[in-house]
Amino acid sequence: MGGSVGLKGTDGDMHRIAVKLGATAISPYRTREFLKHIRRMEHISLFVAPGNMGRDFVGDLKVDVTTVGQIGDATSGEDTKRIATEMMQRGVELVAFVGGDGTSKDICDAIDLKLPVVGVPSGVKVYGSVFACNARAAAALLDAFIEGAEVAEEEVLDIDEEAFRRGILDATMYGYLLVPHAERWLQGGKEASSAVASSLENKREIAEFVADQLEDTTLYLFGPGTTVKAIADELGIGKTLLGVDAVLNKKLIGEDLNESAILELLNRYQKRKIVVTPLGGSGFIFGRGNKQFTPRVIRQVGRENIIVVATRDKLNQLKCLRVDTDDFELDRTLSGYLDVIVGYKFSKVLPVEC
């Protein structure tokens, strides 16, 4: 829930800061979307955590529901571990969890490779390959499991949140979880950016071209990523690697902006564009690592004013671009084909899927 307010996660006490900044919880929406799109619900008996960890969101479902464990007013990862362990002891066949990489670590600690899982993405840091592409895809994974799909090991990543706040993505292998094997519905894992000379030169080509195309009196919102940062380097201005920054007339006018600050700028400038690059190895241009670009922000800027940049080697690894904005109607609007700038006066058309 910290993405829209510019936080880099809500581990520990950071969720309280997120609430004070006006953030709203995303997990309830993701949970309802997941449950609503399960086709094989008649084959399921649900075991859920109490209150806002699960039970509050299943009241309308016409299935058997059993509440597992107890929680207090404030919950933490320890509750996740304890209740997941108790569910396993109750004999459940699969555990579905809603969260980010921190939650996947808790699930890994609790059940390891003893049970298959379905990960519903709902966090600022969602880089592990255990997660579905979105809540609907998670429902499809569960249906696939019910229909007999095999399971395979997928990576759980440990993201250093303190380093993440400083603009450093420090991702290390934490473990594995078993996931229904249906690659169509799974996001790819985080891949390190290539450091070879050709990739660096490719970024410079992209940066030179975009810098030459910047229009005066137009507000540019630069998203996270090394390819976008290369554009700022070309302009000779600063850029937060994992934040959203504002550029006007080739000068930096805002750093590490949250949704509120972005909306304030949008009210001041009528001409505006967003510059993004696919993050990680999964092809997401919205919904992973840049949640400051909320549905409200994206709608105000407009699909026609979105500039996508990516190196050739990264794009060659992707079959499509993806979006997961917490607003399915917006996701559908963003779907279709987009030009991706891959060099100086060179672009490649790629489909956008949700």
C-alpha positions in Angstrom: 0.0 0.0 0.0 3.0 2.3 0.1 3.5 2.6 -3.7 1.1 5.5 -4.4 2.6 7.7 -1.6 6.1 7.1 -2.8 7.3 4.6 -0.2 9.3 1.7 -1.4 7.4 -0.9 0.7 5.6 -1.3 4.0 7.8 -3.7 5.9 7.9 -3.3 9.7 6.3 0.0 10.9 6.3 1.6 7.4 2.6 0.7 6.9 1.7 3.2 9.6 3.6 5.9 7.8 1.8 4.9 4.6 -1.5 5.4 6.3 -0.5 8.8 7.6 0.4 9.8 4.1 -3.0 8.9 2.8 -2.4 5.4 1.3 -5.2 2.9 1.1 -4.9 -0.8 1.3 -4.7 -2.6 -2.1 -4.9 -6.2 -0.8 -8.7 -6.2 -0.2 -9.3 -5.3 -3.8 -6.8 -7.9 -5.1 -8.3 -10.5 -2.8 -11.9 -9.9 -4.1 -10.7 -9.9 -7.7 -8.9 -13.2 -7.2 -11.9 -14.9 -5.5 -14.4 -13.4 -8.0 -12.7 -14.9 -11.0 -12.2 -18.5 -9.8 -14.2 -20.7 -12.2 -14.0 -23.9 -10.1 -15.2 -22.5 -6.9 -17.7 -25.3 -6.4 -14.7 -27.7 -6.0 -13.2 -25.6 -3.1 -13.5 -25.5 0.6 -11.9 -22.4 2.0 -9.7 -22.1 5.1 -9.1 -18.4 5.8 -7.3 -16.3 8.4 -9.5 -14.2 10.7 -10.7 -10.6 10.1 -8.9 -8.4 7.6 -6.4 -11.2 6.9 -9.0 -13.2 5.0 -12.4 -13.8 6.6 -13.7 -10.3 5.9 -13.5 -10.9 2.2 -15.3 -14.2 1.8 -18.7 -13.5 3.3 -20.5 -13.5 -0.1 -19.0 -16.7 -1.4 -21.3 -19.8 -1.4 -18.7 -22.2 -0.2 -17.6 -23.9 3.0 -15.4 -21.5 5.0 -13.4 -22.4 8.0 -11.5 -19.7 10.0 -8.0 -20.6 11.1 -6.1 -19.1 14.0 -6.4 -15.9 15.9 -5.1 -12.3 15.3 -4.9 -9.1 17.3 -5.6 -5.6 16.3 -2.2 -5.2 14.6 -0.9 -8.0 12.4 2.6 -8.9 11.1 4.5 -11.4 9.1 4.5 -13.7 12.2 0.7 -14.0 11.9 1.2 -15.0 8.3 3.7 -17.7 9.2 1.7 -19.1 12.1 -1.6 -19.3 10.3 0.0 -20.7 7.1 1.6 -23.4 9.3 -1.8 -24.2 11.0 -3.5 -24.4 7.6 -0.9 -26.9 6.5 -1.6 -28.9 9.7 -5.3 -28.8 8.9 -4.6 -30.7 5.6 -5.2 -27.9 3.0 -4.0 -28.8 -0.5 -2.9 -25.3 -1.6 -2.2 -22.0 0.0 -3.1 -18.7 -1.8 -1.6 -15.5 -0.4 -2.0 -11.9 -1.3 1.0 -9.6 -1.0 4.5 -8.9 -2.2 8.0 -10.4 -1.9 8.0 -10.0 1.9 4.8 -12.1 2.2 6.3 -14.7 -0.1 9.3 -15.0 2.3 6.9 -15.5 5.2 5.0 -18.3 3.3 8.4 -19.8 2.3 9.4 -19.9 6.0 6.1 -21.5 7.0 5.5 -24.2 4.4 8.7 -24.4 2.2 8.1 -27.0 -0.5 5.5 -29.0 1.4 2.5 -27.5 -0.4 1.8 -25.7 -3.7 0.9 -22.0 -3.5 -0.7 -19.3 -5.6 0.7 -15.8 -5.2 -1.6 -12.9 -5.8 0.5 -9.8 -6.5 -0.3 -6.9 -4.1 2.8 -5.1 -3.1 5.4 -2.4 -4.0 8.1 -5.1 -4.3 6.8 -8.0 -6.4 9.8 -9.4 -8.3 9.8 -13.1 -7.4 8.6 -15.6 -10.1 6.1 -17.2 -7.6 3.6 -14.5 -8.4 0.8 -14.5 -11.0 0.6 -11.6 -13.4 -2.4 -10.2 -11.7 -5.4 -11.3 -9.6 -7.3 -12.8 -12.5 -4.2 -14.8 -13.6 -3.9 -16.1 -10.0 -7.5 -17.3 -10.3 -6.6 -19.1 -13.5 -3.6 -20.7 -11.8 -5.8 -22.0 -9.1 -8.3 -23.4 -11.7 -5.4 -25.0 -13.5 -4.3 -26.7 -10.2 -7.8 -28.0 -9.7 -7.8 -29.3 -13.3 -4.7 -31.3 -12.6 -1.8 -29.0 -13.6 1.6 -30.1 -12.4 3.6 -27.9 -10.0 7.1 -26.6 -10.4 9.6 -24.7 -8.2 9.6 -20.9 -8.6 11.9 -18.4 -6.9 11.3 -16.4 -3.8 13.4 -13.2 -3.7 14.6 -11.2 -0.7 14.5 -7.5 -1.5 16.5 -5.3 0.9 13.8 -2.6 1.6 16.3 -0.2 3.2 18.5 -0.3 0.2 15.4 0.0 -2.0 14.5 3.3 -0.4 18.0 4.5 -1.2 17.5 3.7 -4.9 19.3 0.4 -4.9 17.6 -2.8 -5.9 19.4 -5.5 -4.0 17.6 -8.8 -4.8 19.0 -12.1 -3.5 17.6 -15.7 -3.7 15.7 -16.6 -0.6 14.2 -19.9 -1.5 11.6 -21.7 -3.6 7.9 -22.4 -3.5 5.8 -24.9 -5.5 3.5 -23.2 -8.0 1.0 -24.6 -10.6 2.9 -24.9 -13.8 1.1 -22.6 -16.2 3.6 -20.1 -17.6 1.0 -18.0 -19.4 -0.3 -16.8 -16.0 3.0 -16.4 -14.2 5.2 -13.3 -14.2 8.9 -13.8 -14.9 11.4 -13.3 -12.2 13.7 -10.3 -11.7 16.7 -10.4 -14.0 19.8 -8.4 -13.6 20.3 -5.7 -16.2 23.0 -6.5 -18.7 26.3 -4.7 -18.0 27.9 -5.6 -21.4 29.2 -2.8 -23.5 26.5 -3.3 -26.2 23.7 -2.8 -23.6 25.3 0.4 -22.2 25.7 1.8 -25.7 22.1 0.9 -26.5 20.9 2.8 -23.5 23.0 5.8 -24.7 21.4 5.6 -28.1 17.9 5.6 -26.6 18.8 8.4 -24.2 20.2 10.6 -27.0 17.1 10.1 -29.2 14.6 10.8 -26.4 16.5 13.8 -25.2 16.5 15.2 -28.7 12.7 14.7 -28.9 11.8 16.4 -25.6 9.3 19.3 -26.2 9.5 22.7 -24.4 6.7 23.5 -21.9 5.9 19.8 -21.7 6.0 18.0 -18.3 7.8 14.7 -18.5 7.4 12.2 -15.7 10.4 9.8 -15.7 9.7 6.4 -14.1 12.2 4.1 -12.5 14.9 2.0 -14.2 18.4 2.3 -15.6 17.2 2.9 -19.2 15.2 5.9 -18.1 18.0 7.1 -15.9 20.2 7.1 -19.0 18.0 9.8 -20.5 18.4 12.0 -17.3 22.2 11.4 -17.6 22.1 12.5 -21.2 20.3 15.7 -20.1 22.9 16.2 -17.3 20.2 16.1 -14.5 19.7 14.0 -11.5 17.4 10.9 -11.4 16.3 8.7 -8.6 16.8 5.2 -9.9 13.7 3.7 -8.3 11.5 6.8 -8.1 9.5 9.0 -10.3 11.0 12.4 -11.2 9.6 15.4 -13.1 11.4 17.2 -16.0 10.4 20.4 -17.6 12.4 22.2 -20.4 15.1 19.6 -19.8 15.5 20.6 -16.2 14.7 18.6 -13.1 11.7 20.1 -11.2 10.7 17.2 -8.9 12.4 14.2 -7.3 11.1 10.9 -6.0 7.5 12.0 -6.3 4.4 10.3 -4.8 0.9 10.3 -6.3 -0.1 13.5 -4.6 2.9 15.5 -5.8 2.4 14.1 -9.4 -1.2 15.2 -9.4 -0.3 18.7 -8.3 2.1 19.0 -11.2 -0.5 17.6 -13.6 -2.8 20.4 -12.5 -0.2 23.0 -13.3 0.9 21.7 -16.7 -1.5 20.8 -19.5 1.0 19.1 -21.7 2.5 16.0 -20.0 4.0 12.7 -20.9 5.2 9.6 -19.0 8.4 7.8 -19.8 8.7 4.2 -18.6 10.7 1.1 -19.2 9.7 -2.6 -18.5 10.9 -3.4 -15.0 12.6 -6.7 -14.1 12.2 -9.7 -16.4 8.4 -9.7 -16.5 7.7 -6.9 -18.9 5.5 -4.7 -16.6 5.4 -1.0 -17.6 2.8 -0.2 -14.9 2.0 -2.0 -11.7 5.5 -3.2 -10.6 8.0 -0.9 -8.9 6.2 2.3 -10.1 2.9 2.4 -8.3 3.3 6.2 -8.0 1.7 6.0 -11.5 -1.7 5.3 -10.1 -4.8 4.9 -12.3 -5.7 8.5 -11.6 -2.3 9.7 -12.8 -2.3 7.5 -15.9 -5.8 8.5 -16.9 -4.9 12.2 -16.7 -1.8 11.7 -18.8 -3.5 9.5 -21.4 -2.3 6.4 -23.3 -1.2 8.5 -26.3 1.3 10.3 -24.0 3.1 7.2 -22.7 6.7 6.8 -24.0 8.1 3.3 -23.5 11.9 2.7 -23.8 13.8 -0.6 -23.6 17.1 -2.0 -24.7 17.1 -4.6 -27.5 18.4 -7.4 -25.3 15.6 -6.9 -22.8 12.9 -6.6 -25.4 14.1 -9.8 -27.1 13.3 -11.6 -23.8 9.7 -10.5 -23.8 6.7 -11.7 -25.7 4.6 -8.8 -24.6 4.4 -5.8 -22.2 2.2 -6.1 -19.2 0.1 -3.7 -17.0 -1.5 -4.3 -13.6 -2.8 -1.0 -12.3 -5.5 -2.1 -9.8 -8.1 -0.8 -12.3 -9.0 -3.5 -14.8 -10.9 -1.1 -17.1 -7.8 1.0 -17.3 -5.7 -2.1 -17.9 -8.0 -2.9 -20.9 -7.6 0.7 -22.2 -3.8 0.3 -22.0 -3.9 -3.0 -23.9 -3.2 -3.3 -27.6 0.1 -2.4 -29.3 2.7 0.2 -28.3 5.8 1.5 -29.9 8.9 0.8 -27.8 12.0 3.0 -28.5 15.0 0.7 -28.8 17.6 3.0 -30.4 18.2 6.2 -32.2 15.2 6.5 -34.5 14.5 2.8 -34.1 11.4 1.4 -32.4 9.7 -2.0 -32.1 5.9 -2.7 -31.8 4.9 -4.9 -28.9 1.5 -6.0 -27.6 0.4 -4.9 -24.1 -1.5 -7.5 -22.1 -3.4 -7.4 -18.8 
